[in-house]
Amino acid sequence: MSSSENNFDALVVGAGAGGLFAAARLQHLGYRTLVVERLDQVGGRASTHDIDGFKVNNGAIVIETGGITEQTFADVDAEFDVRSPEPPILYRLGGKDVDVTGGGWGFLLGKLTRQGAKLVKGIGAARNDSGLPEDELSTDEWVSKYTKNEGVRGIFRNMCGSVFAVSSEELPARVFLTYFTRKSAFKTF
C-alpha cells in the first residue's frame, strides 16, 4: 500500500446503521471515508446470525419508510428496495392472527395472561402525560408491574428489540409508551 492509499478525509467508527448512513452521506459528498468496525460484520444491532440453519436477528428487524432511512437512500442516489407488509405486524396466537396495529393489544395480552386487562389499561393511561411512568423506569420494569407472565414480557422484549434495537431492560418505558400512544406506530414500517 502506498501512503496515499491511507489518506482519508473522514473516519466513521462503527458499521451499524448510523455509521453506514453517515459514511454513505460523506462518501456521496466526495469525502474519502473509512469505516472501522470491531466486529467481523456490519449491521450493528440490525444484523443477523445463522444459528443451526435459522436466521436469527440481533436487534432491529423493522425499517421505517418515509423517514431518515429512506431519505438517506435518496440523498446518496441509492435504490430503496423495501417491501411494506400489510398489516405491518402480526402475532400468531392460538391459530389466530392478531394485528396489534388495529387495536389487537387487548386480545393479545388478554389471551396470554389474566392481568392483560390491567396492562392494556396502563397502555391506555399513557395516552395522556399524567399516565406516563417516571423517566428511569425501564419498559421491562413497567410491564413487570402488571404481570410476571414470560409470554407477555417476551412480546415487549421483541417489540423493544425490533423497533428500537435495544432490550426492554434498556429502553425507558416512557419512550416506549410515548411512541406507541402518541405516534402512529407501525404505520410507516
C-alpha positions as CSV (number, residue, x, y, z in Angstrom):
1,M,0.0,0.0,0.0
2,S,1.3,3.4,-0.8
3,S,0.9,6.2,1.7
4,S,-1.7,7.9,-0.5
5,E,-4.0,4.9,-0.1
6,N,-4.1,5.6,3.6
7,N,-5.3,9.2,3.3
8,F,-8.9,9.7,4.3
9,D,-11.0,12.8,4.8
10,A,-13.3,11.2,7.3
11,L,-13.3,8.3,9.8
12,V,-16.5,6.6,10.9
13,V,-16.3,4.4,13.9
14,G,-18.9,1.6,13.9
15,A,-20.6,-0.1,11.0
16,G,-24.1,-0.1,12.4
17,A,-26.9,1.6,10.6
18,G,-26.0,5.1,11.8
19,G,-22.3,4.6,10.9
20,L,-23.1,3.3,7.5
21,F,-25.6,6.1,6.8
22,A,-23.0,8.7,7.9
23,A,-20.3,7.1,5.7
24,A,-22.6,6.9,2.7
25,R,-23.5,10.6,3.0
26,L,-19.9,11.6,3.5
27,Q,-18.7,9.5,0.5
28,H,-21.5,10.8,-1.6
29,L,-20.4,14.4,-0.8
30,G,-16.9,13.5,-2.1
31,Y,-15.1,12.8,1.2
32,R,-12.7,9.8,1.2
33,T,-14.3,7.9,4.0
34,L,-13.0,5.0,6.1
35,V,-15.4,2.9,8.2
36,V,-13.9,0.8,11.0
37,E,-15.8,-1.8,12.9
38,R,-14.6,-4.0,15.8
39,L,-16.9,-6.9,14.8
40,D,-16.4,-9.2,11.8
41,Q,-19.6,-8.0,10.2
42,V,-21.6,-4.8,9.5
43,G,-25.1,-4.0,10.7
44,G,-24.6,-3.5,14.4
45,R,-27.9,-4.1,16.3
46,A,-29.6,-4.7,13.0
47,S,-27.6,-7.7,11.9
48,T,-28.5,-11.4,11.5
49,H,-26.7,-14.6,12.5
50,D,-27.1,-18.1,11.2
51,I,-27.7,-20.4,14.1
52,D,-28.4,-24.1,13.3
53,G,-29.7,-23.2,9.9
54,F,-32.0,-20.5,11.2
55,K,-31.7,-16.7,10.6
56,V,-31.8,-15.0,14.0
57,N,-31.9,-11.2,14.3
58,N,-29.7,-9.5,16.8
59,G,-31.9,-6.5,17.1
60,A,-33.9,-4.2,14.9
61,I,-35.9,-6.0,12.2
62,V,-38.1,-3.2,11.0
63,I,-37.2,-0.3,8.7
64,E,-39.0,3.0,8.8
65,T,-40.3,4.2,5.4
66,G,-40.7,7.8,4.8
67,G,-38.1,8.7,7.4
68,I,-34.4,9.3,7.7
69,T,-33.5,5.8,6.3
70,E,-35.4,6.4,3.1
71,Q,-34.2,9.9,2.9
72,T,-30.5,8.8,3.2
73,F,-31.0,6.4,0.3
74,A,-32.5,9.2,-1.8
75,D,-29.7,11.6,-0.8
76,V,-27.0,9.2,-2.0
77,D,-28.9,8.1,-5.1
78,A,-29.3,4.5,-3.9
79,E,-32.4,2.4,-4.6
80,F,-34.7,1.9,-1.6
81,D,-36.0,-1.5,-2.4
82,V,-38.1,-2.2,0.7
83,R,-41.4,-4.1,0.9
84,S,-44.0,-2.7,3.2
85,P,-46.1,-5.6,4.6
86,E,-49.8,-5.1,5.2
87,P,-50.6,-5.3,8.1
88,P,-47.1,-4.3,9.3
89,I,-47.0,-6.7,12.3
90,L,-49.0,-9.8,13.3
91,Y,-48.7,-12.1,16.2
92,R,-50.0,-15.7,15.8
93,L,-51.9,-16.8,18.9
94,G,-54.0,-19.9,19.2
95,G,-54.3,-20.3,15.4
96,K,-55.4,-16.7,15.0
97,D,-53.5,-13.8,13.5
98,V,-53.6,-10.8,15.9
99,D,-53.0,-7.3,14.3
100,V,-51.8,-5.1,17.2
101,T,-51.9,-2.1,14.9
102,G,-55.7,-2.4,14.7
103,G,-56.3,-2.4,18.4
104,G,-55.4,-6.1,19.0
105,W,-53.3,-5.4,22.1
106,G,-56.2,-6.2,24.4
107,F,-56.9,-9.5,22.7
108,L,-53.3,-10.5,22.5
109,L,-52.5,-9.7,26.2
110,G,-55.8,-11.0,27.5
111,K,-55.1,-14.4,25.9
112,L,-51.7,-14.6,27.4
113,T,-52.5,-13.5,31.0
114,R,-55.4,-12.7,33.3
115,Q,-53.5,-9.4,34.1
116,G,-53.7,-8.4,30.4
117,A,-56.6,-6.1,31.0
118,K,-54.6,-4.2,33.6
119,L,-51.7,-3.9,31.2
120,V,-54.0,-2.6,28.4
121,K,-55.4,-0.1,30.9
122,G,-51.8,1.0,31.7
123,I,-51.2,1.5,28.0
124,G,-54.4,3.5,27.7
125,A,-53.4,5.7,30.7
126,A,-50.2,6.5,29.0
127,R,-52.1,8.3,26.2
128,N,-52.1,11.4,28.4
129,D,-48.9,12.7,30.1
130,S,-50.1,12.0,33.6
131,G,-50.2,8.3,32.8
132,L,-46.7,8.1,31.6
133,P,-44.2,6.4,34.0
134,E,-41.3,8.2,35.5
135,D,-38.2,8.6,33.4
136,E,-36.0,5.9,35.0
137,L,-38.4,3.0,34.8
138,S,-37.5,0.6,32.1
139,T,-40.1,-1.0,29.8
140,D,-39.4,-4.4,31.4
141,E,-39.9,-2.9,34.9
142,W,-43.1,-1.2,33.7
143,V,-44.5,-4.4,32.3
144,S,-43.5,-6.4,35.4
145,K,-45.7,-4.0,37.5
146,Y,-48.7,-5.6,35.7
147,T,-47.6,-9.2,35.1
148,K,-44.9,-11.7,35.6
149,N,-46.1,-13.7,32.6
150,E,-43.0,-14.6,30.5
151,G,-45.0,-14.6,27.3
152,V,-46.2,-11.1,27.8
153,R,-42.7,-9.9,28.8
154,G,-41.3,-11.7,25.7
155,I,-43.7,-9.7,23.4
156,F,-42.5,-6.4,24.9
157,R,-38.8,-7.6,24.7
158,N,-39.5,-8.4,21.0
159,M,-41.1,-5.0,20.3
160,C,-38.2,-3.1,22.0
161,G,-35.6,-5.1,20.1
162,S,-37.3,-5.0,16.7
163,V,-38.3,-1.3,16.7
164,F,-35.8,0.4,19.0
165,A,-32.9,-2.1,18.7
166,V,-32.4,-2.1,22.4
167,S,-33.6,-4.5,25.2
168,S,-36.7,-3.9,27.2
169,E,-34.3,-3.5,30.2
170,E,-32.5,-0.6,28.5
171,L,-35.5,1.2,26.9
172,P,-37.3,3.7,29.2
173,A,-41.0,2.8,29.5
174,R,-41.8,6.5,28.9
175,V,-40.1,6.3,25.4
176,F,-41.8,3.0,24.5
177,L,-45.3,4.2,25.6
178,T,-44.9,7.7,24.1
179,Y,-44.1,6.0,20.8
180,F,-47.0,3.6,20.8
181,T,-49.6,6.0,22.2
182,R,-48.6,9.3,20.5
183,K,-47.4,8.4,17.1
184,S,-48.9,6.1,14.5
185,A,-46.7,3.1,15.4
186,F,-46.0,0.6,12.6
187,K,-47.9,2.7,10.1
188,T,-44.7,3.5,8.2
189,F,-42.6,0.4,8.7
